[in-house]
Structure formats: C-alpha cells, structure tokens
Amino acid sequence: QKEVEQDPGPLSVPEGAIVSLNCTYSNSAFQYFMWYRQYSRKGPELLMYTYSSGNKEDGRFTAQVDKSSKYISLFIRDSQPSDSATYLCAMTNFGNEKLTFGTGTRLTIIP
Amino acid sequence: DADVTQTPRNRITKTGKRIMLECSQTKGHDRMYWYRQDPGLGLRLIYYSFDVKDINKGEISDGYSVSRQAQAKFSLSLESAIPNQTALYFCATSDPTGGLNQPQHFGDGTRLSIL
C-alpha cells in the first residue's frame, strides 16, 4: 500500500464549478502538507502549504487538512480553463526533507 | 528567466552511455534536490544536498550520482544508463533560512529517454 493515495482521475468539470481534489495518507507523523500544480511539460508549482490540521485559503483555492482522518483536500472555486493541469499532493514530517508525493490527479476544466 | 534552470530539456541516448543532467538556480537557496517522475509512481527523491559539502541519498539513489559544484549548481549523473531510467527528472530548491520543512520549488524538468 502506498503511503499517499491520490485518485489519478482524469477529472473533467465545467467552467465555474467547484472542484474537490483529495489525498489520503497512512503515516500519522506527517505534519506538513502541500499542493502543487503541474502544467504539461512544466515542473510542479507550489500552490498551497499548510501545517497540521485546519483550513487555509488563498484566492479561489482552499486547502483543508483532517489529521484525524488522514485526509487532505484542495478546493477550487469558480474553476477556470487555466486551472486545467495535474494536481499533486505532497507531505512530510517535521525535520524530514523527503517529501512523499501522491501520483497526481489530472483535471480538465471544460469551457 | 527561470529561477531553477535545467539542461538539457530533452535527451535521447542509448543504454550504457554516461549522461549528466544539470541544474542551476538564481534563488540563492542552499538546499537542492533531484527527483524523478514516472507515471503511476509520482515524484521520488534521488539525492539532496544542504550545501556544497553535504550530499545525501534519497529513496532511489542506486545507479545515480551527483555533484554540487557551487551553491547554485547541482548535477545528476547516470554512469551507465539503462532503459528503466527513462523518466522525467526534476531539480528543486528550498530556502532553509525559514527553518526546517520549507517548501520546495521545481525547475521545468528534463525528459530523458534511454533506448
């Protein structure tokens, strides 16, 4: 079983919809959680970075962490065609430079 | 200009050849990392370096070596390439001045194919 599970999709939604992307994990020591966006032929770009449980909002993006359920989510409001990309979750524990990544979810926003 | 630059962007080579992938950064970050990305496996850490004199193995270092020539430069070598090293390779950096567990910033990758 992988340490981090992420539904690979693909996920297609109409423009303007709310998108929910999720990851589950098994290592209860994980405390730092990240969401990266990766466009085709480009490197991962950091979107959200959160510590421990709770919510963090940045514009149309909200990251949510539920450590009790070992479940993290990224919500995208008012989705745009430019949000079409692969979204990667990543996480690690305190003092560990090694990030554990999910396999990524490919998202397409249909105009 | 990109903060993290990887060269070459694409490379096709043959089994047994020695290959070097290069990474340079203008972010002034001390920490640098090499990852490979494979479909269905995600990103996996090959090597990382906290400064010029510090090199550490990641989870999949076998068959790879690295060199940290300067704060801004971190190279990955495949001494004798094999087909299962065909993958996307990414370099990343992070800034330790904010403490541990700082976010990592990625270059645009090198697509490597080994025939």
Chai-1 contact restraints between the chains, C-beta under 6 A:
chainA,res_idxA,chainB,res_idxB,connection_type,confidence,min_distance_angstrom,max_distance_angstrom,comment,restraint_id
A,Y32,B,N101,contact,1.0,0.0,6.0,A-B,restraint_1
A,K42,B,D108,contact,1.0,0.0,6.0,A-B,restraint_2
A,G43,B,F90,contact,1.0,0.0,6.0,A-B,restraint_3
A,G43,B,F106,contact,1.0,0.0,6.0,A-B,restraint_4
A,G43,B,G107,contact,1.0,0.0,6.0,A-B,restraint_5
A,G43,B,D108,contact,1.0,0.0,6.0,A-B,restraint_6
A,G43,B,G109,contact,1.0,0.0,6.0,A-B,restraint_7
A,P44,B,F106,contact,1.0,0.0,6.0,A-B,restraint_8
A,L46,B,P103,contact,1.0,0.0,6.0,A-B,restraint_9
A,Y49,B,P103,contact,1.0,0.0,6.0,A-B,restraint_10
A,G95,B,L100,contact,1.0,0.0,6.0,A-B,restraint_11
A,E97,B,Y48,contact,1.0,0.0,6.0,A-B,restraint_12
A,K98,B,L45,contact,1.0,0.0,6.0,A-B,restraint_13
A,F101,B,G42,contact,1.0,0.0,6.0,A-B,restraint_14
A,F101,B,L43,contact,1.0,0.0,6.0,A-B,restraint_15
A,T103,B,G40,contact,1.0,0.0,6.0,A-B,restraint_16
A,T103,B,G42,contact,1.0,0.0,6.0,A-B,restraint_17
